[in-house]
Amino acid sequence: MGDAVAESKVDFSALAVLNKWPSLANRRQPDREPYQVLEGTLDACISAFMDKPAATRHLYEIRTIAQPPLVTEILAPEHVLELSRLREFL
């Protein structure tokens, strides 16, 4: 993946939305729809996600325009953590 990261450009200024899933006992409620917490840039949404307590990050996702191969339309918590680390090197 090292080569792919080096060749790939991620537009952190792309529009994005940070969503939170309704939860019960710190578990996502899959029968409910996630709600918007923040609308802004991918960079702002990643920062807001990283500000959340690690124990609750699994309740969040970021939706944005896909930027293959590194950015998908819906970014799961693990993916956001990787992008946050990547962002530090750019």
URRA-V837118 format. One record per residue. PHI is phi in radians with two decimals (* if undefined). Layout:
phi=PHI
phi=PHI
//
This chain:
phi=*
phi=-0.93
phi=-1.16
phi=-1.11
phi=-1.16
phi=-1.11
phi=-1.51
phi=-1.56
phi=-1.92
phi=-1.93
phi=-1.53
phi=-1.31
phi=-1.62
phi=-1.10
phi=-1.15
phi=-2.66
phi=-2.31
phi=-1.64
phi=-2.00
phi=-2.15
phi=-1.41
phi=-1.00
phi=-2.34
phi=-2.44
phi=0.95
phi=1.09
phi=-2.15
phi=-1.05
phi=-1.80
phi=-1.14
phi=-1.49
phi=-2.05
phi=-1.57
phi=-1.18
phi=-2.08
phi=-1.31
phi=-1.83
phi=-2.64
phi=-2.09
phi=-3.12
phi=-1.51
phi=-1.02
phi=-1.04
phi=-1.12
phi=-1.19
phi=-1.12
phi=-1.07
phi=-1.11
phi=-1.07
phi=-1.18
phi=-1.32
phi=-1.30
phi=-1.04
phi=-0.94
phi=-1.22
phi=-2.00
phi=-1.08
phi=-1.15
phi=-1.52
phi=-1.99
phi=-2.60
phi=-2.01
phi=-1.94
phi=-2.72
phi=-1.34
phi=-1.09
phi=-2.29
phi=-0.98
phi=-1.66
phi=-1.59
phi=-2.06
phi=-1.77
phi=-1.11
phi=-2.08
phi=-1.70
phi=-1.31
phi=-0.89
phi=-1.10
phi=-1.19
phi=-1.10
phi=-1.07
phi=-1.15
phi=-1.14
phi=-1.09
phi=-1.16
phi=-1.07
phi=-1.02
phi=-1.15
phi=-1.59
phi=-1.68
//
